[in-house]
Amino acid sequence: MLVDLYTKEGTINGKVELPDDIFAIVPNEHAMHQDVITYLAHQRQGTHKTKVRNEVSGGGKKPWRQKGRGTARAGSTRSPLWVGGGTIHGPKPHTYDLKLPKKVKKLARKSALSARCSENNIFVIEDFQIEEAKTKNVYQILKNLNLENDKALMLIPDKDDTLLLSARNIEKLTLSIADKISTYDILNHKRILIFKSAIDLLSKTLSN
């Protein structure tokens, strides 16, 4: 699949080939759904906890005698029926870890990229470097591409601290190394901006 190749000034400088097995497949909605559910589950800490009856302090003494008061019998002030008592069947710490086959994860990411490509929301840009870590440098590039108002994901081939520092204060922009993205990242951003050299990294990671 051929798409336009943009410069950081926003002009078109030829075409670039995108692998059809990554950007032109029929999206598998079930695979994408499963991968997103798994991703969101892994974001949960699972540290929720309430105290049950035997963990609440106090309540060692019987509040009143068993018979003769005309009231219900009570053995502890820390019964779940009392204010200040323990909870019944409260949440306990546990992991939300889910397992998904590698092939399904790969299919989900390819499906998400193909879906964005079919919407004409994939933009390939020539590799560039930022000389000085300033937000306005990256914002100007987005403005040249008419992407400043959309939620965008920029995929780069390698770690670039200067580019990261320049991009991190732009609210609607997320910067990521191409082989580290998840299906959730792709679907959570309307526009995908890919460095030309990052295409090879995507192809190496996702191709069969």
Phi and psi in degrees as GROMACS dihedral restraints (atoms count N, CA, C in turn):
[ dihedral_restraints ]
;  ai    aj    ak    al  type     phi  dphi    fc
    3     4     5     6     1   -97.7    20    10
    4     5     6     7     1   131.9    20    10
    6     7     8     9     1  -131.3    20    10
    7     8     9    10     1   163.1    20    10
    9    10    11    12     1   -67.9    20    10
   10    11    12    13     1   144.6    20    10
   12    13    14    15     1  -107.1    20    10
   13    14    15    16     1   119.9    20    10
   15    16    17    18     1   -99.8    20    10
   16    17    18    19     1   151.7    20    10
   18    19    20    21     1   -95.4    20    10
   19    20    21    22     1   169.7    20    10
   21    22    23    24     1   -71.0    20    10
   22    23    24    25     1   -11.4    20    10
   24    25    26    27     1   -84.6    20    10
   25    26    27    28     1    -6.2    20    10
   27    28    29    30     1    94.3    20    10
   28    29    30    31     1     3.8    20    10
   30    31    32    33     1   -92.8    20    10
   31    32    33    34     1   156.6    20    10
   33    34    35    36     1   -88.8    20    10
   34    35    36    37     1   128.1    20    10
   36    37    38    39     1  -124.0    20    10
   37    38    39    40     1    61.1    20    10
   39    40    41    42     1    96.8    20    10
   40    41    42    43     1  -162.0    20    10
   42    43    44    45     1  -123.2    20    10
   43    44    45    46     1   160.1    20    10
   45    46    47    48     1  -138.1    20    10
   46    47    48    49     1   145.1    20    10
   48    49    50    51     1   -89.4    20    10
   49    50    51    52     1   127.9    20    10
   51    52    53    54     1  -105.7    20    10
   52    53    54    55     1   133.6    20    10
   54    55    56    57     1   -61.6    20    10
   55    56    57    58     1   127.8    20    10
   57    58    59    60     1   -64.8    20    10
   58    59    60    61     1   -30.1    20    10
   60    61    62    63     1   -75.7    20    10
   61    62    63    64     1    -2.8    20    10
   63    64    65    66     1  -116.4    20    10
   64    65    66    67     1   -40.0    20    10
   66    67    68    69     1  -108.4    20    10
   67    68    69    70     1     0.5    20    10
   69    70    71    72     1  -137.9    20    10
   70    71    72    73     1    30.3    20    10
   72    73    74    75     1   -91.8    20    10
   73    74    75    76     1   167.1    20    10
   75    76    77    78     1   -78.3    20    10
   76    77    78    79     1   116.9    20    10
   78    79    80    81     1   -59.3    20    10
   79    80    81    82     1   134.3    20    10
   81    82    83    84     1   -97.4    20    10
   82    83    84    85     1   101.8    20    10
   84    85    86    87     1   -65.6    20    10
   85    86    87    88     1   -35.7    20    10
   87    88    89    90     1   -65.5    20    10
   88    89    90    91     1   -42.7    20    10
   90    91    92    93     1   -62.5    20    10
   91    92    93    94     1   -42.6    20    10
   93    94    95    96     1   -63.1    20    10
   94    95    96    97     1   -42.5    20    10
   96    97    98    99     1   -61.8    20    10
   97    98    99   100     1   -45.5    20    10
   99   100   101   102     1   -63.4    20    10
  100   101   102   103     1   -39.5    20    10
  102   103   104   105     1   -69.7    20    10
  103   104   105   106     1   -38.4    20    10
  105   106   107   108     1   -67.0    20    10
  106   107   108   109     1   -42.6    20    10
  108   109   110   111     1   -60.0    20    10
  109   110   111   112     1   -43.0    20    10
  111   112   113   114     1   -64.2    20    10
  112   113   114   115     1   -43.8    20    10
  114   115   116   117     1   -60.4    20    10
  115   116   117   118     1   -47.6    20    10
  117   118   119   120     1   -66.3    20    10
  118   119   120   121     1   -35.1    20    10
  120   121   122   123     1   -63.6    20    10
  121   122   123   124     1   -36.7    20    10
  123   124   125   126     1   -73.6    20    10
  124   125   126   127     1   -13.4    20    10
  126   127   128   129     1   -81.0    20    10
  127   128   129   130     1   -12.6    20    10
  129   130   131   132     1   -82.4    20    10
  130   131   132   133     1   136.6    20    10
  132   133   134   135     1   -78.1    20    10
  133   134   135   136     1   -34.0    20    10
  135   136   137   138     1    71.0    20    10
  136   137   138   139     1    27.3    20    10
  138   139   140   141     1   -99.0    20    10
  139   140   141   142     1    10.9    20    10
  141   142   143   144     1   -66.1    20    10
  142   143   144   145     1   139.5    20    10
  144   145   146   147     1  -160.0    20    10
  145   146   147   148     1   136.4    20    10
  147   148   149   150     1  -124.6    20    10
  148   149   150   151     1   155.9    20    10
  150   151   152   153     1   -83.3    20    10
  151   152   153   154     1   133.9    20    10
  153   154   155   156     1   -91.0    20    10
  154   155   156   157     1   180.0    20    10
  156   157   158   159     1   -54.9    20    10
  157   158   159   160     1   -42.7    20    10
  159   160   161   162     1   -80.5    20    10
  160   161   162   163     1    -0.2    20    10
  162   163   164   165     1  -105.6    20    10
  163   164   165   166     1    -9.9    20    10
  165   166   167   168     1   -84.3    20    10
  166   167   168   169     1   135.9    20    10
  168   169   170   171     1   -72.1    20    10
  169   170   171   172     1   151.9    20    10
  171   172   173   174     1    87.3    20    10
  172   173   174   175     1  -172.6    20    10
  174   175   176   177     1    81.2    20    10
  175   176   177   178     1    15.0    20    10
  177   178   179   180     1   -76.5    20    10
  178   179   180   181     1   -26.2    20    10
  180   181   182   183     1   -99.1    20    10
  181   182   183   184     1   140.5    20    10
  183   184   185   186     1   -67.3    20    10
  184   185   186   187     1   126.3    20    10
  186   187   188   189     1   -58.6    20    10
  187   188   189   190     1   -42.2    20    10
  189   190   191   192     1  -153.0    20    10
  190   191   192   193     1   171.0    20    10
  192   193   194   195     1   -64.8    20    10
  193   194   195   196     1   158.9    20    10
  195   196   197   198     1   -65.3    20    10
  196   197   198   199     1   -41.2    20    10
  198   199   200   201     1  -127.1    20    10
  199   200   201   202     1   161.3    20    10
  201   202   203   204     1    99.5    20    10
  202   203   204   205     1    -9.6    20    10
  204   205   206   207     1   -94.8    20    10
  205   206   207   208     1   -14.1    20    10
  207   208   209   210     1    78.8    20    10
  208   209   210   211     1    11.6    20    10
  210   211   212   213     1  -118.1    20    10
  211   212   213   214     1   170.7    20    10
  213   214   215   216     1   -65.7    20    10
  214   215   216   217     1   147.2    20    10
  216   217   218   219     1   -69.4    20    10
  217   218   219   220     1   147.4    20    10
  219   220   221   222     1  -143.9    20    10
  220   221   222   223     1   136.0    20    10
  222   223   224   225     1  -108.4    20    10
  223   224   225   226     1   -15.1    20    10
  225   226   227   228     1  -158.5    20    10
  226   227   228   229     1   145.8    20    10
  228   229   230   231     1   -81.6    20    10
  229   230   231   232     1    -1.0    20    10
  231   232   233   234     1  -108.8    20    10
  232   233   234   235     1    21.5    20    10
  234   235   236   237     1   -63.8    20    10
  235   236   237   238     1   148.0    20    10
  237   238   239   240     1   -58.2    20    10
  238   239   240   241     1   -17.6    20    10
  240   241   242   243     1   -81.5    20    10
  241   242   243   244     1   -13.8    20    10
  243   244   245   246     1   -99.2    20    10
  244   245   246   247     1   151.2    20    10
  246   247   248   249     1   -64.1    20    10
  247   248   249   250     1   130.0    20    10
  249   250   251   252     1    90.5    20    10
  250   251   252   253     1    -1.2    20    10
  252   253   254   255     1   -82.4    20    10
  253   254   255   256     1   176.1    20    10
  255   256   257   258     1   -73.2    20    10
  256   257   258   259     1   168.7    20    10
  258   259   260   261     1   -95.1    20    10
  259   260   261   262     1   161.1    20    10
  261   262   263   264     1  -105.6    20    10
  262   263   264   265     1   125.6    20    10
  264   265   266   267     1    53.2    20    10
  265   266   267   268     1    43.1    20    10
  267   268   269   270     1   -73.6    20    10
  268   269   270   271     1   169.3    20    10
  270   271   272   273     1   -66.5    20    10
  271   272   273   274     1   147.0    20    10
  273   274   275   276     1  -125.7    20    10
  274   275   276   277     1   149.0    20    10
  276   277   278   279     1   -58.9    20    10
  277   278   279   280     1   132.5    20    10
  279   280   281   282     1  -161.0    20    10
  280   281   282   283     1   160.2    20    10
  282   283   284   285     1   -85.4    20    10
  283   284   285   286     1   147.3    20    10
  285   286   287   288     1  -104.6    20    10
  286   287   288   289     1    20.4    20    10
  288   289   290   291     1   -60.8    20    10
  289   290   291   292     1   129.0    20    10
  291   292   293   294     1  -120.7    20    10
  292   293   294   295     1   149.0    20    10
  294   295   296   297     1  -108.4    20    10
  295   296   297   298     1   136.2    20    10
  297   298   299   300     1  -136.5    20    10
  298   299   300   301     1   132.6    20    10
  300   301   302   303     1   -57.7    20    10
  301   302   303   304     1   146.3    20    10
  303   304   305   306     1   -59.2    20    10
  304   305   306   307     1   -37.3    20    10
  306   307   308   309     1   -65.0    20    10
  307   308   309   310     1   -35.4    20    10
  309   310   311   312     1   -70.6    20    10
  310   311   312   313     1   -40.8    20    10
  312   313   314   315     1   -60.7    20    10
  313   314   315   316     1   -43.8    20    10
  315   316   317   318     1   -65.1    20    10
  316   317   318   319     1   -42.6    20    10
  318   319   320   321     1   -62.9    20    10
  319   320   321   322     1   -38.3    20    10
  321   322   323   324     1   -64.6    20    10
  322   323   324   325     1   -43.9    20    10
  324   325   326   327     1   -66.5    20    10
  325   326   327   328     1   -40.8    20    10
  327   328   329   330     1   -65.4    20    10
  328   329   330   331     1   -38.2    20    10
  330   331   332   333     1   -63.7    20    10
  331   332   333   334     1   -41.6    20    10
  333   334   335   336     1   -66.0    20    10
  334   335   336   337     1   -42.8    20    10
  336   337   338   339     1   -65.1    20    10
  337   338   339   340     1   -40.1    20    10
  339   340   341   342     1   -65.5    20    10
  340   341   342   343     1   -37.5    20    10
  342   343   344   345     1   -64.4    20    10
  343   344   345   346     1   -44.0    20    10
  345   346   347   348     1   -65.6    20    10
  346   347   348   349     1   -35.6    20    10
  348   349   350   351     1   -68.2    20    10
  349   350   351   352     1   -39.5    20    10
  351   352   353   354     1   -66.4    20    10
  352   353   354   355     1   -21.9    20    10
  354   355   356   357     1   -88.5    20    10
  355   356   357   358     1     1.2    20    10
  357   358   359   360     1    62.0    20    10
  358   359   360   361     1    36.8    20    10
  360   361   362   363     1  -110.2    20    10
  361   362   363   364     1    16.7    20    10
  363   364   365   366     1  -103.6    20    10
  364   365   366   367     1   125.6    20    10
  366   367   368   369     1  -123.7    20    10
  367   368   369   370     1   128.2    20    10
  369   370   371   372     1  -105.9    20    10
  370   371   372   373     1   131.1    20    10
  372   373   374   375     1  -124.3    20    10
  373   374   375   376     1   146.5    20    10
  375   376   377   378     1   -62.5    20    10
  376   377   378   379     1   143.9    20    10
  378   379   380   381     1   -59.3    20    10
  379   380   381   382     1   139.3    20    10
  381   382   383   384     1  -143.5    20    10
  382   383   384   385     1   162.4    20    10
  384   385   386   387     1  -125.2    20    10
  385   386   387   388     1   146.8    20    10
  387   388   389   390     1   -99.6    20    10
  388   389   390   391     1   122.0    20    10
  390   391   392   393     1   -72.0    20    10
  391   392   393   394     1   -37.6    20    10
  393   394   395   396     1  -129.6    20    10
  394   395   396   397     1   137.9    20    10
  396   397   398   399     1   -75.1    20    10
  397   398   399   400     1    87.7    20    10
  399   400   401   402     1  -133.9    20    10
  400   401   402   403     1   134.4    20    10
  402   403   404   405     1   -60.1    20    10
  403   404   405   406     1   -37.4    20    10
  405   406   407   408     1   -63.6    20    10
  406   407   408   409     1   -25.9    20    10
  408   409   410   411     1   -65.2    20    10
  409   410   411   412     1   -46.1    20    10
  411   412   413   414     1   -73.9    20    10
  412   413   414   415     1   -38.5    20    10
  414   415   416   417     1   -61.7    20    10
  415   416   417   418     1   -36.0    20    10
  417   418   419   420     1   -65.9    20    10
  418   419   420   421     1   -36.7    20    10
  420   421   422   423     1   -65.2    20    10
  421   422   423   424     1   -43.9    20    10
  423   424   425   426     1   -61.6    20    10
  424   425   426   427     1   -38.7    20    10
  426   427   428   429     1   -66.4    20    10
  427   428   429   430     1   -38.2    20    10
  429   430   431   432     1   -63.0    20    10
  430   431   432   433     1   -29.7    20    10
  432   433   434   435     1   -95.9    20    10
  433   434   435   436     1     3.0    20    10
  435   436   437   438     1    61.1    20    10
  436   437   438   439     1    38.7    20    10
  438   439   440   441     1  -114.5    20    10
  439   440   441   442     1     6.5    20    10
  441   442   443   444     1   -69.5    20    10
  442   443   444   445     1   -21.2    20    10
  444   445   446   447     1  -101.0    20    10
  445   446   447   448     1    -1.5    20    10
  447   448   449   450     1  -110.4    20    10
  448   449   450   451     1   153.4    20    10
  450   451   452   453     1   -72.8    20    10
  451   452   453   454     1   117.4    20    10
  453   454   455   456     1  -124.8    20    10
  454   455   456   457     1   147.7    20    10
  456   457   458   459     1  -117.4    20    10
  457   458   459   460     1   120.1    20    10
  459   460   461   462     1  -101.9    20    10
  460   461   462   463     1   122.3    20    10
  462   463   464   465     1  -105.0    20    10
  463   464   465   466     1   122.8    20    10
  465   466   467   468     1  -117.9    20    10
  466   467   468   469     1   158.5    20    10
  468   469   470   471     1   -78.9    20    10
  469   470   471   472     1   -31.7    20    10
  471   472   473   474     1  -139.8    20    10
  472   473   474   475     1   166.9    20    10
  474   475   476   477     1   -66.1    20    10
  475   476   477   478     1   132.5    20    10
  477   478   479   480     1  -137.2    20    10
  478   479   480   481     1    99.7    20    10
  480   481   482   483     1   -63.9    20    10
  481   482   483   484     1   -38.2    20    10
  483   484   485   486     1   -64.9    20    10
  484   485   486   487     1   -43.2    20    10
  486   487   488   489     1   -66.9    20    10
  487   488   489   490     1   -38.2    20    10
  489   490   491   492     1   -63.0    20    10
  490   491   492   493     1   -45.3    20    10
  492   493   494   495     1   -64.3    20    10
  493   494   495   496     1   -33.4    20    10
  495   496   497   498     1   -74.7    20    10
  496   497   498   499     1   -26.9    20    10
  498   499   500   501     1   -99.7    20    10
  499   500   501   502     1   -17.3    20    10
  501   502   503   504     1   -69.1    20    10
  502   503   504   505     1   -20.5    20    10
  504   505   506   507     1   -92.8    20    10
  505   506   507   508     1     0.9    20    10
  507   508   509   510     1   -86.6    20    10
  508   509   510   511     1   114.9    20    10
  510   511   512   513     1   -58.2    20    10
  511   512   513   514     1   -42.6    20    10
  513   514   515   516     1   -96.4    20    10
  514   515   516   517     1    10.2    20    10
  516   517   518   519     1  -113.9    20    10
  517   518   519   520     1   134.0    20    10
  519   520   521   522     1  -121.3    20    10
  520   521   522   523     1   132.8    20    10
  522   523   524   525     1  -107.6    20    10
  523   524   525   526     1   133.8    20    10
  525   526   527   528     1  -150.9    20    10
  526   527   528   529     1   148.7    20    10
  528   529   530   531     1   -72.5    20    10
  529   530   531   532     1   138.7    20    10
  531   532   533   534     1   -56.9    20    10
  532   533   534   535     1   -39.3    20    10
  534   535   536   537     1   -84.5    20    10
  535   536   537   538     1     3.0    20    10
  537   538   539   540     1  -103.8    20    10
  538   539   540   541     1    -2.7    20    10
  540   541   542   543     1   -74.8    20    10
  541   542   543   544     1   155.5    20    10
  543   544   545   546     1  -113.4    20    10
  544   545   546   547     1   168.6    20    10
  546   547   548   549     1   -60.2    20    10
  547   548   549   550     1   -38.7    20    10
  549   550   551   552     1   -60.7    20    10
  550   551   552   553     1   -42.7    20    10
  552   553   554   555     1   -59.0    20    10
  553   554   555   556     1   -43.8    20    10
  555   556   557   558     1   -66.5    20    10
  556   557   558   559     1   -46.9    20    10
  558   559   560   561     1   -73.4    20    10
  559   560   561   562     1   -21.7    20    10
  561   562   563   564     1   -83.8    20    10
  562   563   564   565     1    -4.5    20    10
  564   565   566   567     1  -123.7    20    10
  565   566   567   568     1   136.2    20    10
  567   568   569   570     1   -74.5    20    10
  568   569   570   571     1   -40.4    20    10
  570   571   572   573     1  -113.6    20    10
  571   572   573   574     1   140.5    20    10
  573   574   575   576     1  -118.2    20    10
  574   575   576   577     1   116.9    20    10
  576   577   578   579     1  -107.2    20    10
  577   578   579   580     1   117.3    20    10
  579   580   581   582     1  -116.7    20    10
  580   581   582   583     1   129.9    20    10
  582   583   584   585     1   -66.6    20    10
  583   584   585   586     1   144.3    20    10
  585   586   587   588     1   -57.0    20    10
  586   587   588   589     1   -42.9    20    10
  588   589   590   591     1   -72.1    20    10
  589   590   591   592     1   -16.6    20    10
  591   592   593   594     1   -76.1    20    10
  592   593   594   595     1   -16.4    20    10
  594   595   596   597     1   -63.0    20    10
  595   596   597   598     1   -41.3    20    10
  597   598   599   600     1   -63.6    20    10
  598   599   600   601     1   -37.7    20    10
  600   601   602   603     1   -67.3    20    10
  601   602   603   604     1   -40.9    20    10
  603   604   605   606     1   -62.9    20    10
  604   605   606   607     1   -43.2    20    10
  606   607   608   609     1   -62.6    20    10
  607   608   609   610     1   -42.2    20    10
  609   610   611   612     1   -64.9    20    10
  610   611   612   613     1   -35.6    20    10
  612   613   614   615     1   -79.2    20    10
  613   614   615   616     1   -39.4    20    10
  615   616   617   618     1  -107.8    20    10
  616   617   618   619     1   -16.8    20    10
  618   619   620   621     1   -69.6    20    10
  619   620   621   622     1   151.7    20    10
